[in-house]
Amino acid sequence: MQASGFVLAGGASKRMGRDKALLPYSGETLVQHVAGIVREAAGSVALIGDPERLGHLGLTVLSDELPGHGPASGIYTALRTTQTDWNAIVACDMPAVTADLLRELLRRAETAQRNCVAPTGPYGQPEPLCAIYHRRCLPALGRAIRDKRLRMRDLVKEIGAVWVRVEAPALANVNTPAEWADFEAKLS
């Protein structure tokens, strides 16, 4: 199955107090780490974010086409630029995501009769920022952005997703300095 990979790196990182994408992680930045995982699973990767801020990382960086609309606009940009039907899209603040998880989601997408394959954690909540999207989601995503319905958990339910239950650590994201410190402490 041919797929493309994208990492969302356009957020303001307000709760972190500094750019999450550029946090140092294992000799590189957090976004480079996540991008490597996405590339390993999907075969390619591009960042969705500010080319001026991220261009020095040596990765393809695509400007968010509709800035100010949260992750929905990053996913919209990815689906507008992709050359493949299925697309692995992951937020840059998910350091524990694995290529095996993404490959499993892509495998499920091959036979899915839906537009999205998204993992759910232990409480059954979908994680739309670590999911596989078919590009036929683009019209629904465009309408949601136009109507300012930007909550991705609601949107993945609306577009019709296959849910795949996974272990919580793989879906952990880091939004605050305390969450980052906890994550780093677990690595020690």
N, C-alpha and C positions, 0 to 999 in steps of 0.2 A: 504494500500500500504506500502510495506516495503521499507525504504530508509535509507541511511547513511548520516551523516553530517560531514563536514570538514570545518576548518577555516584556511585560508592561513595566516601564520605568519612568513614568511621567508624573507621578504623584508629588505633592508638596512636602511630604514627610513632616507635617506639622507636629504630630505627637512625638516623633523621634527627636525633633529639634535640630536635626541635620539630615543631609541627603542619605536616605537608607541605601539607595543603589550603590553608593560609593563607600559604604562601610568596609573596612578591611576584613578579609576573610580568607584564611589559608593561603596567604601570599598573593592574593588578588582582591578584587572588589566583590561584594555580594552579588551584584548584577552579572559579573563575569562568571562567577560560580554557577548561578542559576542558568545562565545562557549556555554554559558547557553541558549541563544536564539536559537541557531542552534540545540542543544540537545532537547529542548522543542518541536521544530517543527519536527525534523527528528527521534528522539528517540535515537540517539547516536551522539557522536562527537569525532573527533580526530584533533589535530593540525598538520599542515604541516609546519615544521620549524626545527630549531636546537634543538635537545634534551638537549644539555648542557645548552643552554640559557633558555629553557622553561620547562625543566623537573621538576623543583621545584614547578610548579603550580598544580600538582596533576591530570593532564590530560594526556591522551595518546598523545605522540608526535612522528610523523613519519618524518624521515629525507627526505628532498627533494632529489629525485633520480637523478635529472639533474640540480644541482645548477647553477646559473648564467644565467638562461633562463627566469627570471621573473615569473609572475603568471602562465604562460602556463605550466611550469614544476611542479608547485605545484598542479595544476589541474591534470596533467598527473600522478603524484604520487598518488593522491587520487583515480583516476580511475584504477590505476594498483593494488591498495591494497583493494579496496572495495569488499564487499561480496554481494552487492545489485545492481540491474540494475540502479536505480535512486539515485542521490546523490546531496544533497544541499551543495553548496560550496560558502562560504562567506569570503571576506577579513576581516582581524582583525580590519581594520580602519573604520568600518561602524557602529558606536555606536547607530544609530537610527533605524537600521533594526529591524523588529519585527517578532515574531513567527507567527503571523497571516499572514503577507506577505509571509513568507516561506511556510506556510501550503497552502496558495492559489496557489503558484507556483507549489507545489507538487501535489495539486489536479488537476491542469491543465496538469501536466505531465502524469497523469494516462490515459488520453484520447488523449494525443498528438501523432500525427503521425510523430513526429520530434525527434531530438536527444538532444534538449536543450529547456528549458523554461527560458527566461530571461526577467526581467522587463525593461521598458523604462521610462525615466523621462519626464519632460515637453517639452523637445526639441526633443523627439523621439530617443534619443541616447540609445542604449542598455547598460545595466550594467552587463557585463559578470562576474564580481567578486561578484555577489549576484545572483546566478542562479542555476538552477537544470540541471544536466548533466546526460545523459545516458552513461553507460560505453561503448556503441558501438562508442562513440566519440574518444576513445583511439587511433585507428589507424590514424585518421585524425590529432589528436593532435601530435602524434609522428612524422608524416611527416612534420607538420608545424615547430616543434622544429628543426628537422633535417635541414630543408630548411631556418631556421632562420626567419620565418614569425611568430613573437611573439606577434603581436598586437591582443589582445583577442577580441576587437570589430570586427575586420575583420574576425577572426576565427569563432565566433558564427554565423555570417552571412553565412559563407561557410559551416558549418556543418548542417545548417538548424535548425533555432530556431523559437519557437513560442514566440511572443512578448506580454507582458502584461503591459499595461500602469499603472503606480503607481504614487503616490504623491512624489514629490522630497525629502521631509525631510527624508523619510525612506532610500533613496539611498545616502544620504550625507556621504562623507568620509572626514577624517581629515588627511591632509598630511603635514601641516605646523603648527608652533606654533600659528600663527594668526587664522587659521581655528579651532584649538583646543580651543583657548580662546573664539572664537565666539560660538562654540558649548556649552562650559561650561556656558557661560553667558546666553544662552537661557534656560538652566536648572534652573537657579536661580530665 
